[in-house]
Amino acid sequence: MERLLVLVRHGQSDWNLKNLFTGWKDPDLTEKGVQEARAAGKRLKTAGLGFDVAFTSALTRAQHTCRLVLEELGQPGLQTIREQALNERDYGDLSGLNKDDARAKWGEDQVHLWRRSYDVPPPGGESLKDTVARVLPYYCSEILPRVLRGERVLVAAHGNSLRALVMVLDGLTPETIPSMELDTGVPLIYRLNADSTVASKEISRA
């Protein structure tokens, strides 16, 4: 039994390019983001991987990435479940602001704390801890059981919602997870043991 779980952060979005806090705002992919998503699909196909079900968030950039990956795999009609629990971290009052402008307004140290601490949320938004508390129950109830049944599962989502999953899969702590970055359009290929622990992990770079 394969127990395959592949995580892909969406390709570059228009607001990534413009250096804006995005959160639950809904910009689409840039042309580079489209290329990143297609490249991820090509690498997964080269690795001989295919899927039984896909999960993505309620946001366009993740859905578009998921669709492009599946097209490259020759699985454009695959069942895809869209779920708000997999959305990016909500940046609250920072959403839509240029990151440099935010630093000018609140100071480098305060913005760094909001971005990189585990449990300090920005005004009106979520901390990474809050995001973990939203993502993990959904993973445990809806995604993990399918993986453990032997279904091959793709999750196309966001930097912080996927970091919540990687935190559990890789056994990271509140102290180590804030410094861990996920590259856009780079698949993380996990194979799980029957007890849900990680048997192997591969980062599929170009």
VOKOLBA-383287 format. One line per 2 residues: their letters; for each residue x, y, z of N, C-alpha, C. Coordinates in pm, 1 decimal, padded with zeros to 6 digits. Atoms other than C-alpha are relative to their C-alpha. Layout:
% residues N
a> X/Y/Z/X/Y/Z/X/Y/Z | ...
% end
This chain:
% residues 206
me> 00084.8/-00119.1/00000.0/00000.0/00000.0/00000.0/00089.1/00125.1/00000.0 | -00092.9/-00112.0/00021.7/00152.4/00330.5/-00114.2/-00012.1/00111.7/00103.5
rl> 00023.5/-00108.5/-00097.2/-00003.0/00587.3/00127.1/00075.3/00126.6/-00040.0 | -00068.8/-00115.1/00059.2/00107.6/00879.5/-00089.7/-00073.0/00129.3/00031.7
lv> 00052.1/-00133.6/-00026.3/00057.9/01240.9/00017.3/00097.6/00100.8/-00059.8 | -00084.4/-00101.3/00063.5/00190.4/01523.3/-00200.6/-00057.4/00137.5/00030.2
lv> 00037.6/-00137.6/-00031.5/00181.0/01886.1/-00086.6/00066.1/00093.5/-00100.3 | -00054.7/-00099.0/00093.2/00225.4/02172.5/-00335.7/-00050.0/00138.4/00039.0
rh> 00037.6/-00139.4/-00019.7/00231.2/02540.6/-00249.5/-00030.1/00062.1/-00136.4 | 00038.1/-00061.0/00127.6/00059.3/02744.6/-00520.7/00117.4/00075.3/-00063.3
gq> -00100.5/-00078.5/00070.4/00271.8/02912.7/-00786.1/-00009.6/00147.2/00036.7 | -00004.1/-00143.5/-00031.4/00363.2/03279.4/-00763.4/-00132.5/00067.2/-00036.8
sd> 00122.5/-00075.4/00027.5/00054.6/03500.0/-00734.9/00034.9/00144.2/-00034.9 | -00018.6/-00140.4/00036.6/00008.9/03854.5/-00857.3/00044.0/00082.4/00121.1
wn> -00035.9/-00076.4/-00119.3/00033.9/03981.1/-00500.1/00134.4/-00042.8/00057.9 | -00138.1/00038.3/-00033.7/00346.5/03773.7/-00429.5/00096.3/00090.0/-00076.0
lk> -00086.4/-00080.0/00087.2/00502.0/03959.8/-00720.8/00006.1/00145.1/00048.4 | 00006.8/-00139.8/-00042.9/00387.4/04296.7/-00582.5/00041.2/00019.4/00146.3
nl> -00047.6/-00007.1/-00138.2/00519.5/04214.5/-00231.6/-00110.5/00044.1/00096.3 | 00113.4/-00034.7/-00084.6/00173.1/04244.9/-00074.2/-00036.3/-00116.4/00092.0
ft> 00059.6/00101.8/-00085.5/00030.9/04058.5/00223.5/-00130.8/-00045.5/-00064.8 | 00114.3/00051.0/00075.0/-00230.0/03831.8/00066.5/-00107.2/-00059.9/00090.5
gw> 00096.7/00062.1/-00089.9/-00397.9/03608.5/00324.6/-00120.4/-00054.7/-00073.2 | 00123.0/00051.3/00060.1/-00761.9/03546.3/00232.3/-00043.4/00080.8/-00121.6
kd> 00028.4/-00069.6/00125.3/-00758.4/03796.4/-00054.1/00023.9/-00097.4/-00115.7 | 00010.9/00104.9/00101.8/-00797.3/03625.6/-00389.5/00062.2/00033.9/-00135.8
pd> -00063.9/-00019.5/00130.2/-00545.8/03723.8/-00660.0/00031.6/-00133.9/-00067.0 | -00032.3/00121.2/00077.0/-00467.8/03473.1/-00933.9/00151.9/-00010.5/-00017.7
lt> -00141.1/00022.8/00028.8/-00134.6/03335.2/-01050.7/00052.5/00099.1/-00102.9 | -00070.2/-00068.6/00107.7/00116.3/03535.4/-01250.8/00035.2/-00101.7/-00108.0
ek> -00046.6/00093.0/00103.6/00252.6/03389.1/-01572.9/00109.3/-00090.3/00055.6 | -00102.4/00083.1/-00065.0/00551.7/03272.6/-01369.5/-00065.2/-00105.4/00089.1
gv> 00071.2/00095.3/-00085.6/00309.5/03110.1/-01122.8/-00061.9/-00113.4/-00079.2 | 00055.2/00102.9/00088.6/00137.1/02926.7/-01407.8/00111.2/-00096.5/-00042.3
qe> -00113.0/00084.3/00040.2/00476.1/02800.8/-01527.0/00048.0/-00087.5/00114.5 | -00041.8/00078.7/-00116.9/00568.9/02691.5/-01173.2/-00095.0/-00117.3/00024.7
ar> 00098.5/00106.1/-00022.8/00245.4/02494.9/-01138.2/00012.4/-00109.4/-00105.8 | -00015.1/00099.7/00106.5/00287.6/02327.2/-01474.9/00128.3/-00080.2/00017.9
aa> -00127.1/00069.8/-00022.4/00650.6/02243.7/-01393.6/-00013.6/-00101.9/00112.4 | 00023.0/00094.9/-00109.6/00538.4/02081.8/-01067.9/-00072.2/-00124.0/-00051.9
gk> 00071.8/00113.2/00057.4/00292.0/01866.3/-01259.2/00089.7/-00087.0/-00087.5 | -00091.7/00075.5/00086.3/00558.4/01768.0/-01512.3/00096.0/-00085.1/00083.1
rl> -00094.2/00076.1/-00083.1/00800.3/01663.4/-01235.0/-00069.2/-00118.9/00066.7 | 00073.7/00111.1/-00059.9/00534.0/01454.6/-01065.9/-00028.0/-00108.8/-00103.6
kt> 00023.9/00098.5/00106.7/00451.9/01289.0/-01398.8/00127.6/-00077.0/-00031.7 | -00129.3/00065.3/00025.4/00821.0/01217.9/-01462.6/00031.4/-00101.9/00109.4
ag> -00022.7/00091.6/-00112.9/00832.3/01056.1/-01118.2/-00097.4/-00117.9/-00000.5 | 00094.1/00110.8/00012.3/00549.8/00826.7/-01227.3/-00116.1/00005.6/00097.7
lg> 00104.7/-00012.5/-00100.6/00298.7/00965.0/-00978.6/-00133.0/00040.8/-00062.1 | 00135.3/-00040.2/00034.6/-00075.3/00997.8/-01015.3/-00082.9/-00000.9/00126.9
fd> 00077.6/-00021.1/-00121.3/-00360.7/01066.4/-00774.7/-00141.4/-00054.8/-00012.4 | 00138.7/00045.8/-00008.2/-00698.7/00936.9/-00662.1/-00094.8/00111.9/00039.6
va> 00082.2/-00112.7/-00042.7/-00822.9/01264.0/-00513.4/00093.0/00118.6/00025.8 | -00076.6/-00121.2/-00028.8/-00705.8/01624.8/-00476.9/-00079.8/00087.4/00096.0
ft> 00058.5/-00099.0/-00090.7/-00771.2/01880.5/-00205.2/00064.1/00134.4/-00028.3 | -00054.0/-00134.0/00015.2/-00732.3/02254.4/-00241.0/-00082.3/00095.6/00086.4
sa> 00067.8/-00097.1/-00085.6/-00842.7/02572.8/-00067.1/-00116.7/00063.9/-00074.1 | 00109.5/-00074.8/00062.4/-01129.5/02810.6/-00139.7/00051.6/00118.5/-00080.9
lt> -00060.5/-00116.4/00064.4/-00885.2/03056.4/-00302.4/00051.0/-00034.2/-00140.1 | -00025.6/00020.4/00142.2/-00821.9/03098.8/-00675.0/00141.2/-00048.5/-00028.1
ra> -00138.7/00033.9/00034.4/-00442.0/03075.4/-00673.7/00032.8/-00145.5/00029.1 | -00022.4/00141.1/-00031.0/-00444.5/02733.6/-00507.6/-00079.3/-00089.7/-00094.8
qh> 00082.9/00079.4/00091.4/-00731.0/02603.6/-00722.6/00061.5/-00003.8/-00140.1 | -00062.1/-00008.2/00132.3/-00557.2/02723.0/-01040.8/00124.6/-00089.1/-00004.7
tc> -00119.3/00084.9/-00007.9/-00233.1/02553.8/-00932.7/-00038.8/-00147.6/-00006.0 | 00045.8/00138.7/-00002.3/-00418.6/02231.2/-00858.5/-00044.6/-00044.7/-00138.7
rl> 00052.3/00032.9/00132.9/-00590.5/02238.4/-01197.1/00113.4/-00018.6/-00100.8 | -00111.9/00009.1/00092.8/-00263.9/02297.2/-01385.8/00084.1/-00125.0/00026.6
vl> -00074.8/00121.7/-00034.3/-00082.2/02019.1/-01197.8/-00071.4/-00122.4/-00055.2 | 00077.3/00115.4/00046.1/-00361.5/01774.8/-01278.8/-00003.5/-00007.5/-00152.5
ee> -00005.8/00001.6/00147.1/-00363.9/01880.4/-01644.8/00130.6/-00061.3/-00047.4 | -00130.0/00053.2/00040.7/00007.6/01805.1/-01672.3/00009.4/-00150.1/00027.1
lg> 00000.1/00142.5/-00033.0/-00053.8/01465.7/-01510.3/-00096.8/-00080.4/-00086.9 | 00100.8/00068.4/00080.1/-00327.9/01386.1/-01762.0/-00120.5/-00042.7/00081.7
qp> 00113.7/00031.4/-00086.4/-00588.1/01384.0/-01482.6/-00090.0/00122.5/00021.0 | 00073.3/-00126.2/-00016.4/-00791.6/01700.2/-01552.2/-00135.9/-00015.3/00065.9
gl> 00132.6/00019.0/-00058.6/-01119.9/01547.7/-01432.8/00002.1/-00060.3/00138.6 | -00009.4/00064.9/-00130.5/-00990.6/01416.1/-01100.1/-00087.6/00069.5/00103.5
qt> 00079.2/-00058.0/-00109.0/-01220.0/01465.9/-00800.0/00087.5/00096.4/00079.8 | -00073.4/-00103.2/-00073.1/-01105.4/01789.9/-00635.3/-00092.7/00062.6/00103.4
ir> 00079.6/-00050.0/-00111.8/-01236.5/01896.8/-00295.6/00055.6/00134.9/00042.5 | -00040.5/-00135.4/-00038.5/-01224.0/02270.6/-00220.1/-00047.8/00027.6/00142.1
eq> 00033.4/-00012.4/-00142.1/-01214.4/02356.2/00148.5/00065.5/00123.7/00060.6 | -00049.1/-00123.1/-00060.6/-01183.2/02686.5/00332.5/00100.1/-00025.8/00112.5
al> -00094.6/00032.8/-00107.9/-00997.7/02514.1/00617.4/00144.0/-00003.3/-00049.2 | -00134.7/00004.2/00057.2/-00699.8/02488.6/00379.5/00046.8/00136.7/-00051.0
ne> -00039.0/-00134.4/00044.0/-00695.4/02864.1/00308.4/00130.4/00044.9/00064.6 | -00118.0/-00063.9/-00056.3/-00386.2/03072.6/00366.2/-00033.0/00061.1/00135.5
rd> 00015.7/-00074.9/-00124.8/-00332.4/03232.4/00704.7/-00064.4/00136.1/-00030.1 | 00066.3/-00129.8/00014.9/-00557.6/03537.2/00743.5/00089.4/00108.5/00061.1
yg> -00087.8/-00105.8/-00048.7/-00334.1/03844.0/00770.0/-00075.9/00121.7/00053.5 | 00077.2/-00105.3/-00063.5/-00619.7/04064.1/00891.9/00026.0/00136.8/-00059.5
dl> -00018.0/-00139.2/00043.8/-00541.8/04435.8/00874.8/00120.5/00017.4/-00092.4 | -00115.9/-00009.6/00089.5/-00216.8/04364.3/00687.3/-00036.3/-00037.3/-00144.0
sg> 00035.8/00050.2/00132.7/-00399.8/04207.5/00391.3/-00010.8/00114.6/-00100.2 | 00001.0/-00100.5/00104.9/-00341.4/04406.7/00074.9/00106.8/00106.5/00014.7
ln> -00104.8/-00099.8/-00020.9/-00059.6/04615.3/00224.3/00132.9/-00047.4/-00056.8 | -00136.9/00030.0/00038.5/00287.1/04631.7/00075.7/00081.4/-00027.4/00126.1
kd> -00074.8/00038.4/-00120.4/00526.2/04464.4/00318.4/00095.8/00110.0/00044.7 | -00088.2/-00111.3/-00037.0/00767.9/04758.5/00305.7/-00079.9/00113.4/00065.2
da> 00084.8/-00103.2/-00059.9/00481.7/05000.7/00379.6/-00042.0/-00039.6/00142.0 | 00036.8/00047.9/-00133.4/00376.2/04784.5/00675.0/00115.5/00020.3/00098.1
ra> -00116.7/-00020.6/-00087.0/00731.2/04800.5/00813.4/00015.4/00147.8/00034.4 | -00009.6/-00144.3/-00025.3/00728.7/05178.8/00775.3/-00105.2/00045.0/00101.4
kw> 00110.2/-00039.7/-00088.7/00396.6/05201.7/00963.0/00017.7/-00054.4/00141.7 | -00003.5/00063.4/-00131.5/00451.7/04954.1/01248.1/00141.3/-00029.5/00051.4
ge> -00136.5/00029.5/-00040.6/00827.6/04904.7/01251.1/00042.4/-00139.8/-00041.5 | -00056.2/00127.3/00046.1/01054.3/04624.1/01130.5/-00023.4/-00111.8/00101.3
dq> 00008.5/00105.4/-00102.1/01049.0/04435.3/01460.8/-00142.4/-00049.6/00017.9 | 00138.5/00041.0/-00020.0/00670.4/04436.6/01498.7/-00050.3/-00082.9/-00117.6
vh> 00044.4/00075.3/00117.8/00605.4/04320.9/01141.5/00068.3/-00136.2/-00004.3 | -00071.4/00128.2/-00005.2/00873.2/04052.4/01178.3/-00065.8/-00093.6/00101.8
lw> 00066.6/00081.5/-00102.1/00699.9/03932.5/01496.1/-00130.6/-00056.9/-00053.6 | 00125.2/00048.8/00057.2/00364.5/03910.2/01318.8/00023.8/-00107.1/-00105.1
rr> -00024.5/00093.8/00110.1/00515.9/03726.5/01023.5/00064.6/-00129.4/00046.8 | -00086.0/00114.0/-00029.7/00755.2/03490.9/01198.3/-00020.7/-00064.3/00135.7
sy> 00025.9/00066.5/-00127.3/00630.8/03423.4/01550.0/-00102.0/-00112.0/-00022.8 | 00095.5/00109.8/00010.5/00422.8/03113.0/01612.1/-00138.9/00042.1/00047.3
dv> 00129.1/-00021.2/-00064.2/00148.3/03260.1/01826.5/-00040.4/00146.5/00017.8 | 00039.9/-00140.9/-00006.8/00133.4/03640.5/01779.2/-00069.7/00037.8/-00131.2
pp> 00071.2/-00031.7/00123.7/-00139.5/03733.7/01527.4/00012.2/00147.6/-00035.8 | 00013.1/-00141.1/00038.0/-00146.2/04054.9/01323.7/-00138.1/00050.1/00036.6
pg> 00131.9/-00054.0/-00037.4/-00436.3/04290.1/01402.3/-00111.3/-00055.5/-00089.1 | 00114.4/00051.4/00074.3/-00760.8/04123.1/01301.4/00026.5/-00128.3/-00076.6
ge> -00036.0/00117.2/00078.8/-00582.2/03815.5/01166.2/00034.2/-00122.1/00084.2 | -00034.7/00126.8/-00063.0/-00447.4/03470.9/01250.1/00150.9/-00010.3/00021.4
sl> -00138.5/00043.6/-00017.7/-00119.0/03357.1/01398.4/00016.9/-00133.7/-00070.9 | -00023.6/00133.5/00055.4/00045.5/03043.4/01261.6/-00066.5/-00104.5/00089.7
kd> 00066.6/00091.6/-00093.9/-00085.1/02870.3/01575.9/-00148.8/-00009.6/-00031.2 | 00141.7/-00000.6/00037.4/-00439.3/02975.1/01478.4/-00022.8/-00078.1/-00128.6
tv> 00011.9/00070.3/00127.7/-00381.3/02842.2/01127.5/00012.5/-00150.2/00019.3 | -00014.7/00142.5/-00032.8/-00259.7/02508.2/01263.3/-00129.5/-00054.3/00060.8
ar> 00123.1/00043.6/-00066.8/-00573.1/02488.4/01480.2/-00116.3/-00013.4/-00097.7 | 00104.3/00009.6/00103.9/-00786.4/02534.3/01167.7/00027.6/-00113.7/-00098.0
vl> -00036.0/00095.9/00104.5/-00595.9/02310.3/00925.3/00004.2/-00143.8/00051.7 | -00028.7/00134.7/-00048.1/-00508.0/02014.0/01144.4/-00123.5/-00087.4/00019.8
py> 00118.4/00085.8/-00013.9/-00856.8/01893.7/01237.4/-00054.5/-00047.4/-00134.5 | 00047.2/00040.4/00133.6/-00953.2/01895.0/00869.5/00089.9/-00108.8/-00057.9
yc> -00094.0/00102.4/00047.0/-00637.9/01701.4/00779.9/-00029.0/-00134.3/00066.7 | 00018.2/00125.1/-00073.4/-00704.3/01443.0/01051.1/-00132.1/-00067.9/-00032.7
se> 00132.1/00059.3/00023.5/-01072.3/01395.8/00966.2/-00025.6/-00035.2/-00146.3 | 00036.6/00016.6/00140.8/-01075.2/01421.1/00586.2/00113.2/-00047.0/-00090.3
il> -00110.7/00031.0/00090.8/-00728.7/01385.6/00430.3/00075.9/-00124.3/00044.1 | -00080.7/00111.4/-00048.8/-00526.6/01149.5/00647.2/-00069.3/-00135.3/-00012.9
pr> 00063.1/00131.8/00013.9/-00788.4/00869.1/00653.8/00005.4/-00054.1/-00142.7 | -00005.1/00045.3/00139.3/-00786.9/00857.9/00274.4/00140.5/-00046.7/-00034.9
vl> -00138.5/00043.9/00023.4/-00406.8/00839.2/00264.1/00023.1/-00137.5/00062.6 | -00023.1/00126.3/-00070.9/-00407.2/00558.5/00519.7/-00077.3/-00115.8/-00062.7
rg> 00071.9/00104.6/00074.2/-00663.1/00367.7/00308.1/00071.5/-00038.6/-00128.8 | -00075.0/00031.7/00121.4/-00409.2/00369.1/00027.0/-00032.7/00089.4/-00117.1
er> 00025.6/-00095.2/00107.5/-00550.5/00655.6/-00177.2/00119.7/00093.0/-00015.8 | -00109.8/-00092.6/00030.6/-00295.9/00879.8/-00346.5/-00058.9/00141.1/-00001.0
vl> 00065.5/-00128.2/-00027.4/-00370.3/01233.5/-00230.1/00093.5/00116.6/-00033.8 | -00068.1/-00126.3/00029.9/-00262.4/01571.9/-00369.1/-00067.1/00111.8/00078.5
va> 00052.2/-00118.6/-00067.2/-00300.8/01887.0/-00158.6/00071.9/00122.0/-00057.9 | -00055.0/-00124.5/00054.8/-00248.6/02218.8/-00340.3/-00056.5/00114.9/00083.1
ah> 00049.4/-00102.5/-00091.3/-00266.9/02501.9/-00089.0/00102.4/00112.7/00012.5 | -00070.9/-00125.8/-00023.7/-00065.3/02785.1/00068.3/00118.9/-00019.5/00093.3
gn> -00120.0/00009.9/-00081.0/00260.9/02855.6/00245.6/-00028.4/-00033.6/00145.0 | 00024.0/00021.6/-00142.3/00113.6/02870.5/00594.9/-00092.7/-00116.9/00029.2
sl> 00085.3/00116.4/-00025.0/-00164.5/02614.5/00566.2/00078.9/-00129.6/-00020.0 | -00084.1/00118.9/00019.5/00090.9/02366.3/00431.0/00106.8/-00011.1/00107.9
ra> -00095.2/00007.3/-00111.1/00342.6/02462.0/00699.3/-00064.9/-00065.6/00122.1 | 00070.8/00066.1/-00109.1/00077.4/02352.3/00949.4/00007.6/-00151.4/-00013.5
lv> -00008.9/00144.3/00023.1/00079.4/02006.7/00789.2/00143.8/-00048.8/00013.5 | -00141.1/00040.2/-00008.5/00457.9/01992.8/00756.0/00045.7/-00003.0/00145.6
mv> -00035.5/-00002.1/-00142.2/00487.7/02083.5/01123.3/-00028.8/-00134.8/00065.1 | 00038.5/00128.9/-00056.6/00304.4/01763.6/01215.2/00077.8/-00114.3/-00066.2
ld> -00065.3/00108.9/00072.0/00452.5/01541.7/00944.8/00148.8/-00009.6/00033.8 | -00144.6/-00001.7/-00023.5/00811.9/01648.9/01011.4/00036.3/00010.5/00147.7
gl> -00027.2/-00007.7/-00142.0/00775.2/01673.5/01387.5/00068.5/00128.7/00042.3 | -00059.3/-00129.0/-00034.8/00866.4/02042.9/01400.1/-00070.6/00059.0/00122.3
tp> 00051.7/-00060.1/-00122.7/00809.2/02256.6/01708.2/-00040.7/00144.7/-00025.1 | 00030.3/-00142.7/00013.2/00665.3/02605.0/01763.6/00124.2/00087.0/-00013.1
et> -00124.4/-00075.8/00011.0/01026.6/02718.6/01787.6/00064.7/-00014.7/-00137.5 | -00068.4/00024.2/00127.6/01143.7/02563.3/01459.0/-00086.4/00027.1/-00122.4
ip> 00084.8/-00015.1/00118.6/00839.8/02594.4/01230.6/00002.1/00140.9/-00058.3 | 00007.5/-00132.0/00063.4/00844.5/02977.5/01188.4/00110.2/00027.3/-00101.9
sm> -00111.5/-00025.6/00092.7/01181.5/02966.0/01007.6/-00003.5/-00090.1/-00122.8 | 00008.0/00094.2/00111.7/01075.0/02688.6/00767.6/-00079.1/00061.6/-00114.9
el> 00065.0/-00058.6/00118.1/00992.4/02815.9/00416.8/-00037.2/-00108.8/-00100.0 | 00039.5/00088.3/00109.6/00804.5/02638.7/00138.7/00008.2/00078.3/-00130.1
dt> -00012.0/-00067.2/00128.9/00896.2/02731.9/-00217.3/-00127.6/-00017.1/-00081.0 | 00117.5/00010.0/00086.2/00617.5/02806.0/-00464.9/00023.1/-00105.0/-00108.0
gv> -00003.0/00096.5/00109.3/00542.1/02522.7/-00703.0/00098.3/-00114.3/00015.8 | -00095.3/00109.7/-00023.5/00779.4/02269.3/-00541.6/-00071.0/-00109.9/00080.0
pl> 00072.1/00106.4/-00071.3/00606.7/01938.9/-00452.1/00083.2/-00062.8/00111.6 | -00055.3/00081.5/-00108.7/00677.5/01770.1/-00119.6/-00069.7/-00135.0/-00006.6
iy> 00054.9/00133.6/00021.7/00629.7/01396.1/-00169.7/00021.5/-00082.8/00126.3 | -00005.4/00080.8/-00122.2/00548.2/01203.1/00148.1/-00058.3/-00137.9/-00027.2
rl> 00060.4/00133.3/-00009.3/00491.8/00832.6/00190.1/-00010.3/-00034.2/00147.9 | 00027.7/00018.5/-00142.1/00335.2/00740.4/00521.6/-00000.7/-00146.7/00038.7
na> 00016.6/00132.4/-00059.0/00350.7/00437.6/00744.9/-00145.6/-00019.3/00041.2 | 00137.3/00031.0/-00038.3/00034.3/00263.7/00861.4/-00044.2/00077.1/00124.2
ds> 00034.8/-00074.9/-00121.2/00051.0/00458.6/01190.1/-00000.2/00150.5/-00022.6 | 00006.2/-00139.4/00046.1/00050.4/00790.9/00995.5/00132.2/00074.5/00012.7
tv> -00132.1/-00064.0/-00001.8/00419.1/00864.9/01061.3/00060.2/-00003.2/-00140.0 | -00059.4/-00014.1/00133.4/00645.0/00952.6/00767.5/00101.2/-00111.1/-00026.0
as> -00096.3/00101.7/00043.2/00819.8/00664.1/00591.0/00110.3/00062.6/-00082.9 | -00099.8/-00068.7/00082.2/00992.6/00891.8/00339.9/-00053.0/00134.8/-00042.0
ke> 00034.7/-00133.4/00048.0/00998.5/01251.6/00221.9/00098.3/00038.0/-00109.6 | -00083.7/-00046.2/00111.2/01124.7/01388.5/-00107.8/-00047.9/00137.9/-00042.7
is> 00032.3/-00131.3/00052.7/01137.6/01749.4/-00225.1/00031.9/-00000.9/-00149.3 | -00013.8/00018.1/00144.6/01081.8/01749.1/-00602.1/00034.2/00134.6/-00065.9
ra> -00044.7/-00124.6/00063.3/01288.4/02041.0/-00731.3/00035.5/-00024.4/-00146.1 | -00033.4/00010.5/00142.0/01365.1/02116.1/-01093.8/00141.6/-00053.3/-00017.1
% end
